[in-house]
Amino acid sequence: MVKWTDAAEGAFTDLQTALCNDPVLLAPDFNKEFILQTDASEVGLGAVLSQMAGEEEHPILYLSRKLLPREQKYAVVERECLAVKWAMETLRYYLLGRRFTLVTDHAPLQWM
Protein backbone atom coordinates (compact mmCIF):
# COMPACT_ATOMS: atom_id res chain seq x y z
CA MET A 1 0.00 0.00 0.00
CA VAL A 2 1.28 3.46 -0.91
CA LYS A 3 1.25 6.17 1.72
CA TRP A 4 0.47 9.45 -0.06
CA THR A 5 2.22 12.20 1.87
CA ASP A 6 2.40 15.97 1.41
CA ALA A 7 5.88 15.51 -0.09
CA ALA A 8 4.51 12.98 -2.60
CA GLU A 9 1.68 15.35 -3.50
CA GLY A 10 4.18 18.17 -4.03
CA ALA A 11 6.39 16.00 -6.23
CA PHE A 12 3.37 14.90 -8.27
CA THR A 13 2.26 18.50 -8.76
CA ASP A 14 5.79 19.53 -9.81
CA LEU A 15 5.88 16.69 -12.34
CA GLN A 16 2.48 17.66 -13.74
CA THR A 17 3.60 21.26 -14.12
CA ALA A 18 6.86 20.30 -15.82
CA LEU A 19 5.11 17.99 -18.29
CA CYS A 20 2.33 20.43 -19.11
CA ASN A 21 4.22 23.72 -19.37
CA ASP A 22 7.61 23.07 -20.91
CA PRO A 23 8.27 21.14 -24.10
CA VAL A 24 9.47 17.71 -23.08
CA LEU A 25 11.40 17.11 -26.30
CA LEU A 26 13.30 19.68 -28.33
CA ALA A 27 13.30 19.66 -32.14
CA PRO A 28 16.83 18.95 -33.43
CA ASP A 29 18.93 21.83 -34.74
CA PHE A 30 21.35 20.35 -37.27
CA ASN A 31 23.60 23.40 -36.97
CA LYS A 32 24.39 22.56 -33.33
CA GLU A 33 26.43 19.73 -31.83
CA PHE A 34 24.53 16.71 -30.50
CA ILE A 35 25.10 15.02 -27.14
CA LEU A 36 24.62 11.24 -27.04
CA GLN A 37 24.33 9.60 -23.62
CA THR A 38 24.25 5.80 -23.40
CA ASP A 39 23.89 3.26 -20.62
CA ALA A 40 23.35 -0.46 -20.17
CA SER A 41 21.92 -2.63 -17.43
CA GLU A 42 21.63 -6.38 -16.98
CA VAL A 43 18.40 -6.41 -19.02
CA GLY A 44 18.46 -3.47 -21.42
CA LEU A 45 20.12 -0.60 -23.24
CA GLY A 46 19.21 3.06 -23.21
CA ALA A 47 20.24 6.28 -24.90
CA VAL A 48 19.34 9.96 -24.92
CA LEU A 49 20.09 12.33 -27.79
CA SER A 50 20.13 15.94 -26.68
CA GLN A 51 21.41 19.42 -27.51
CA MET A 52 22.20 22.57 -25.61
CA ALA A 53 19.55 25.29 -25.78
CA GLY A 54 21.05 28.31 -24.15
CA GLU A 55 22.62 27.16 -20.89
CA GLU A 56 20.43 24.05 -20.55
CA GLU A 57 20.65 20.61 -22.10
CA HIS A 58 17.35 19.48 -23.64
CA PRO A 59 16.47 15.96 -24.85
CA ILE A 60 15.58 15.40 -28.48
CA LEU A 61 14.70 11.72 -28.21
CA TYR A 62 14.97 8.70 -25.95
CA LEU A 63 15.79 5.14 -27.02
CA SER A 64 15.72 1.82 -25.23
CA ARG A 65 15.63 -1.85 -25.99
CA LYS A 66 15.67 -5.14 -24.16
CA LEU A 67 18.82 -7.25 -24.29
CA LEU A 68 18.62 -10.61 -26.03
CA PRO A 69 19.26 -13.63 -23.77
CA ARG A 70 22.76 -14.08 -25.23
CA GLU A 71 23.53 -10.37 -24.72
CA GLN A 72 22.54 -10.59 -21.06
CA LYS A 73 25.55 -12.89 -20.60
CA TYR A 74 28.00 -10.21 -21.81
CA ALA A 75 30.44 -8.65 -19.37
CA VAL A 76 29.58 -5.14 -18.16
CA VAL A 77 32.11 -3.48 -20.48
CA GLU A 78 30.68 -5.40 -23.45
CA ARG A 79 27.10 -4.36 -22.62
CA GLU A 80 28.15 -0.72 -22.21
CA CYS A 81 30.01 -0.83 -25.54
CA LEU A 82 27.00 -2.50 -27.16
CA ALA A 83 24.85 0.40 -25.94
CA VAL A 84 27.19 2.88 -27.64
CA LYS A 85 27.30 0.87 -30.89
CA TRP A 86 23.54 0.32 -30.96
CA ALA A 87 22.72 3.98 -30.24
CA MET A 88 25.16 5.26 -32.87
CA GLU A 89 23.76 2.88 -35.49
CA THR A 90 20.16 3.71 -34.61
CA LEU A 91 20.83 7.46 -34.67
CA ARG A 92 23.19 7.45 -37.65
CA TYR A 93 20.98 9.89 -39.59
CA TYR A 94 21.45 12.45 -36.82
CA LEU A 95 25.15 11.77 -36.19
CA LEU A 96 26.73 10.81 -39.52
CA GLY A 97 29.19 13.46 -40.68
CA ARG A 98 28.65 15.64 -37.60
CA ARG A 99 30.65 16.26 -34.45
CA PHE A 100 28.93 15.02 -31.31
CA THR A 101 29.78 14.39 -27.69
CA LEU A 102 29.47 10.82 -26.41
CA VAL A 103 28.71 10.51 -22.69
CA THR A 104 29.07 7.20 -20.85
CA ASP A 105 29.29 6.42 -17.15
CA HIS A 106 31.58 3.45 -17.82
CA ALA A 107 35.20 4.54 -17.20
CA PRO A 108 36.89 1.97 -19.51
CA LEU A 109 34.95 3.39 -22.48
CA GLN A 110 35.65 7.06 -21.81
CA TRP A 111 38.62 7.04 -24.19
CA MET A 112 36.24 6.71 -27.17
Helices and strands as residue ranges (DSSP letters): H 6-21, E 34-40, E 44-53, E 56-66, G 71-73, H 76-90, H 92-95, E 100-104, G 107-109
